[in-house]
Amino acid sequence: MSYSTAEALRTVTLDDVRGARKMLSGVARMTAMEGSRHLSRTVAAPVHLKCENLQRTGSFKLRGAYVRIAGLLPEERAAGVVAASAGNHAQGVALASSLLGVRSTVFMPKGAPLPKISATREYGAEVRLHGQVVDETLAAAVEYAHETGAVFIHPFDHPDIIAGQGTVGLEILEQCPRVRTIVVGVGGGGLAAGIAVAVKALRPDVRIVGVQAAGAAAYPPSLAAGRPVSVRNPATMADGIKVGRPGDVPFGIVGELVDEVRTVTEDELSAALLLCLERAKLVVEPAGASPVAALLSRPDAFEGPVVAVLSGGNVDPVLMERVLRHGMAAQGRYLAVRLRLTDRPGALASLLGTLSAADANVLDVSHVRTDPRLGLTEAEVELHLETKGPAHCTEVNQALREAGYTVIG
């Protein structure tokens, strides 16, 4: 379902983006552009990271939210604004509203991470928790707008939002004038559309590649159909790009100006997040890591210099722990083994000694001694190990078998 108005269907131009940049002067940061030697070696071309994870509120969303709210008429500002979001858009609207002296109400799902709820409140918004999924939260926000007259601030389906996000594209061209390819995550499409408007107007030779999570990829079927198509039950850890239907406004722009939309798997997202943390020393949320995931999955598909847009860094610590373990597993650096041993004093210590000799780091151990599947003198142990890669995993399993242990999983 789209919440665009007829006014919102107007075209977004380079002049709109340039106007948005003037409006954002002193509000949004010109975020850093960092080179990545590791990714440059992987792609065999220069790769730069556009660090919107270091933007105020932790994502690019402040740009569009501020431009949208700043453009409201005085009577609209007086009525206040309302938004629905699980995190980044919520914080962008909250801070933008506070800076402009506008009252804001933000609806968030009941299961939204506590750090994001707290941050949204601290930026000045009234937070209302409603629904279990974003669609329910969105419906509640729209109903609130109808009841109160507050202006609904859509996260991506409005030209002012797109113009604000497009300022990222202007910065990229200034910071990396020789850029040949820009890779950007795509949810509803506001960021990709904005970047495309700015960049293609000035450098039509630059290739723009959008990236979606495979479990929430609404753009490929929509582009094939020539109209926005909904994906039922989108599922991905990358909640920043977990959108079931493209926005009407960005869809038209993406279809015309974005050269390609690729998909990445959950394993690839996890590995990308881990790489950003370990090699670039940057905390990036899964959606923000999606361009890096695309580079890792098909390094030969991108002409350099490449700019990967890290769109946000607001990741819940609990999710971060899970994703990092998943990423380590995807890289063969995390091994779970289950085995049986004789239930006698010192048996577990001997097992741990074998693992130590194999240079495997034990993260946790589960020891089962009573189970109908086990013999009278048997015990079952499940271990989670940190390893150095796929070859090391093979070595660890081999060491266990050579020591006489029966590995059953």
C-alpha positions, 0 to 999 in steps of 0.5 A, spaced: 500 500 500 502 506 498 501 513 502 503 518 496 499 524 495 498 527 488 503 532 490 508 527 492 508 524 485 512 530 482 519 529 479 525 530 483 530 534 479 538 535 480 535 542 482 531 539 488 537 535 491 542 542 490 536 546 494 536 540 499 543 541 500 543 548 502 537 547 507 541 541 510 547 546 511 549 545 518 544 540 520 547 534 516 554 532 516 558 531 510 560 524 512 567 521 511 569 517 505 574 511 507 578 507 502 578 499 504 584 496 502 581 489 503 575 490 499 580 494 493 584 487 493 578 483 493 575 487 487 581 488 484 579 496 483 579 502 488 573 501 493 571 507 498 566 506 503 561 512 504 560 512 512 553 514 513 553 510 519 557 516 522 551 521 520 547 524 526 542 519 528 546 514 525 544 513 518 542 517 512 535 518 514 536 525 517 537 528 511 530 526 507 526 527 514 529 534 515 528 537 508 521 534 508 519 537 515 522 544 513 518 544 507 511 544 511 507 550 511 506 554 517 499 551 519 502 544 517 508 545 522 503 547 527 499 540 526 505 536 528 508 530 524 507 523 525 511 517 522 512 510 523 519 506 523 522 500 527 528 505 528 532 509 523 527 513 520 524 514 527 530 517 529 531 522 523 524 524 524 525 526 531 531 530 531 529 533 525 522 535 528 526 538 534 531 542 530 525 545 527 521 546 533 515 541 530 512 536 535 513 529 533 509 523 534 513 516 532 509 509 532 514 504 533 513 496 533 512 493 540 518 489 539 523 495 536 530 494 540 530 498 546 536 502 544 532 505 538 526 507 542 530 510 547 534 514 542 528 516 539 525 519 545 531 522 547 531 526 540 524 529 542 519 525 539 513 522 543 514 514 542 507 510 541 508 502 541 503 499 536 503 492 533 508 487 532 510 488 525 511 495 521 505 494 517 501 494 523 505 500 526 504 504 519 497 503 519 496 506 526 500 512 524 496 513 518 490 513 522 493 518 527 494 523 522 487 522 519 484 523 526 489 529 528 491 532 522 498 531 523 502 530 517 505 523 515 512 523 514 513 517 509 520 514 510 521 514 502 515 515 498 515 523 497 520 527 493 522 531 498 525 525 502 528 523 496 531 530 494 534 530 501 537 523 501 540 525 494 545 529 497 549 523 499 550 523 491 553 530 491 558 528 496 560 522 493 562 526 486 566 531 490 569 526 495 571 521 489 571 524 482 573 518 479 568 514 481 565 509 476 560 505 480 556 506 486 553 501 490 547 502 495 542 498 499 535 498 497 529 498 501 523 502 499 528 506 494 528 513 497 536 513 498 537 509 491 533 514 487 536 520 490 543 518 489 541 516 482 537 523 481 544 527 483 549 522 480 546 521 473 544 528 472 552 530 473 555 523 471 551 519 467 557 514 465 557 512 473 553 505 474 549 505 480 547 498 483 542 497 488 542 491 493 536 488 496 536 482 501 534 476 498 528 475 503 525 482 502 527 483 494 521 487 492 524 491 486 526 485 481 519 483 480 517 490 480 521 492 475 520 486 471 512 487 472 513 495 470 509 497 477 510 496 484 509 489 486 508 487 493 512 481 497 509 477 502 512 476 508 519 479 507 524 476 512 531 478 513 535 480 519 536 487 515 530 491 518 533 497 514 531 494 507 526 490 509 520 493 505 515 489 502 513 494 496 517 499 493 514 506 493 511 509 487 515 515 487 522 512 488 520 506 483 519 510 477 526 513 478 529 507 480 526 504 474 529 509 469 536 511 473 538 505 477 542 500 472 541 494 476 538 491 482 542 485 485 540 481 491 544 478 497 543 472 502 543 472 509 550 469 510 553 474 505 550 480 509 553 477 516 560 476 513 559 483 510 558 486 517 563 482 520 568 485 515 566 492 516 567 491 524 574 487 523 577 490 517 574 497 517 573 498 524 566 501 523 559 499 526 554 498 521 547 495 521 546 489 516 542 494 511 548 498 511 553 492 510 548 490 504 553 494 498 559 490 501 555 484 501 554 485 494 562 486 493 564 480 496 559 475 493 561 478 486 567 482 486 568 481 478 562 485 477 564 492 479 568 497 475 572 501 479 573 506 483 567 503 487 563 507 492 559 503 497 554 506 501 554 504 508 547 507 510 546 506 517 550 503 524 544 503 528 544 495 530 541 492 536 547 489 541 543 483 541 542 482 534 550 484 533 552 478 537 547 473 533 549 476 526 557 476 528 556 469 530 552 467 523 558 471 519 563 467 523 560 461 521 559 463 514 566 464 513 568 457 516 570 461 523 565 458 527 564 451 528 559 447 532 560 440 533 556 434 537 560 428 540 559 422 545 565 420 550 565 416 556 562 419 562 568 418 567 572 423 571 577 427 567 573 426 560 571 433 559 578 435 560 581 431 556 577 433 550 578 440 551 586 438 551 585 435 544 581 442 542 587 446 545 592 442 541 588 443 535 588 451 536 581 451 537 578 457 541 572 454 545 566 459 546 561 454 550 560 447 552 553 443 553 554 437 557 548 432 557 549 426 561 542 423 562 538 422 555 535 415 553 539 415 547 545 415 551 548 408 554 549 407 561 557 410 561 556 415 555 555 423 555 554 427 550 557 434 549 556 440 544 561 445 543 561 452 539 568 453 537 572 459 534 576 457 528 581 460 523 577 458 517 574 452 513 581 448 513 582 449 520 575 446 521 577 440 517 583 440 521 579 440 528 574 435 526 580 430 524 584 431 530 577 429 534 576 423 530 584 421 531 583 422 538 578 417 538 572 421 539 565 420 535 563 426 532 555 426 531 554 433 528 
